[in-house]
Amino acid sequence: MPARYLGKWRGKASARDGLVPLGTFEVTVRQVPKAGDRIGAMTQTDLIGDKCVDNLTLKSATAKELVATGVGDKSNPDQCSQASHTVRLRPVGSSELQYTSEDPKAGDPAARLKKVG
């Protein structure tokens, strides 16, 4: 996996093409040896402080895009989506990532992320 994706990333998220604010997404990506391994997690903190966690499993990674499967953590509260969905991380410039999730039940969330660790 390209080192460009590794670390902790954070940014404001929205759904429904930017119409619905979702709070903050924090994505952690770690190096793994192969597709099918867990690479990290995405934690959403909504506008009132509630949290939902998606565990991310690597599908593929190139210089242009990292693709993972996201699944809601079993410990999530009821309002969190538990559906399996595709997550894409794409580099933007030299210091940001664009996060997109193909999760219609959650409004296909998206976020622009900056590296924080």
ZIKA-V596278 format. One record per backbone hydrogen bond with DSSP energy under -1.0 kcal/mol. NH is the residue of the N-H (numbers start at 0). CO is the residue of the C=O. Records with the same first field share a line. If there is no record, write none. Layout:
# ZIKA-V596278
NH: CO, CO
This chain:
# ZIKA-V596278
4: 1
5: 2
6: 28
8: 26
9: 113
10: 24
12: 22
13: 109
14: 19
15: 106
18: 15
19: 14
21: 12
23: 44
24: 10
25: 42
26: 8
27: 40
28: 6
29: 38
35: 57
36: 33
38: 55
39: 55
40: 27
41: 53
42: 25
43: 51
44: 23
45: 49
48: 45
51: 43
53: 41
54: 70
55: 39
56: 68
57: 36
58: 66
59: 66
61: 64
65: 88
66: 59
67: 86
68: 56
69: 84
70: 54
72: 52
75: 72
79: 76
84: 69
86: 67
87: 99
88: 65
89: 97
91: 95
95: 91
96: 112
97: 89
98: 110
99: 87
100: 108
101: 85
102: 100
105: 102
106: 103
107: 102
109: 13
110: 98
112: 96
113: 9
114: 94
115: 7
116: 7
